[in-house]
């Protein structure tokens, strides 16, 4: 395994990070335990979760993933071997704090205490804001996203949140803070306010990034590199679509898109066209397309960790093995050519 610094924290996190959101819905606790045991054995020390998991989100599964991780800590007595990240949900989910889930002082404190209890730990290494109060262009919303908000009110909220995080850090309940599903304006504003006021600095930003979704480039990637606030890349396999298993509307039994009732915004003829080209490129170079896609993300200079999510051990092993793959210049040229033909499939 390879390791990189998490922003300016001094923590060395594994370049492959373990995503956990299927545990408690698509995966059982026993399967989650098996994945965590194996990942730790392979050198993965960075686990990512959230209060709203398992996914697809619902009132029945909310908090289930953190509970499974907490039970694993209690069973294995190895909390010190894991750099643990979790998140507070933004507005929009009616079953979280009765729909009053704006990210503010009150909700942060409530969310942290609940997560700590489920996780059976005294502290969370990286506590992230799952999505902004003002909305986000992620989750398929980029085509209609039109930012409109009260700038002063947002900045006032940012400052209040940073002061709250400082209190939680002082109390030893969290160690560092991070962003998720943020924009370039939001990222720079959080960093600016922290520096101006001597408050905790955002260590990282967790946004979607993959061969098929490269919204992080070029502006956010420039900030990530030069402000040392690296990317934790979620959905590096575009929810598994890069494998080709969902091509032309296919829905294999037991797969994530088959079990999830929500509309899949990645499903589009242009997405299928790009996937077919990437599969062809991988075959030409005798590569597994999923490992090629993960290696592309792993080797980006602005990425601190690539968050993989697997629903069976074969997938998990294959994904972790991508750490050993370095792509040739011919492959990068092929990737660039495919991107020019399908620059923004979703």
Buried (B, 14 or more C-beta within 10 A) or exposed (E): EEBBBBBBBEBEBBBBBBBBBBBBBBBEBEBBBBBBBBBBEBBBBBBBBBBBBBBBBBEEBBBBBBBBBBBBBEEBEEBEEBBBBBBBBBBBBEBBBEEEBBBBBEBBBBBBEBBBEBBBBEBBBBBBBBBBBBBBBBEBEBEEEEEEEEEEEBBEBBBBBBEBBBBBBEEEBBBBBBBBBBBBBBBBBBBEBBEEEEBBBBBBBBBBBBBBBBBBEEBBBEBBBEBBBBBBBBBBBBBBBBBBBBBEEEEEEEBBBEBBEEEBBBBEEBBBBBBBBBBEBBEEEEBBBBBBBBBBBBBBEBBBBBBBBBBBEEBBEBBBBBBEBEBEEEBEEBBEEBBEEBEBBB
